[in-house]
Amino acid sequence: MSRIKISTNEPKIGTLKIAFATSDMENIDAHFGSAKQFAVYDVSKESVQTCEIIKIEEKDTDKTVELLGDIDIVYFTNIGAIAAAKIINSGIFPIKYKEIAYCNYS
């Protein structure tokens, strides 16, 4: 598991860090537990900026939740009950997205 930083800017006050479970860096199209990567964006009222890619190399919910530790919101197509509880208990707001959604802002 690794993090690839794209932006070195520190998040500003009023900015949310949002992760999307994606297989192609363009769509929300992955189940939380089988996602191979998460595209992470800093989102504020004024801008959206790609900030990093979190690569998931092994299926380990605890490690994935740990890597997502500084994320405010995470989107995915589905999630198991235990993983959802771990996400919520870590302070991340989970959102189950029912359709494949285009999410490339660059």
Helices and strands as residue ranges (DSSP letters): E 2-5, E 16-21, E 27-28, G 32-34, E 37-43, E 48-55, H 61-67, E 73-76, H 81-89, E 93-96, E 101-102
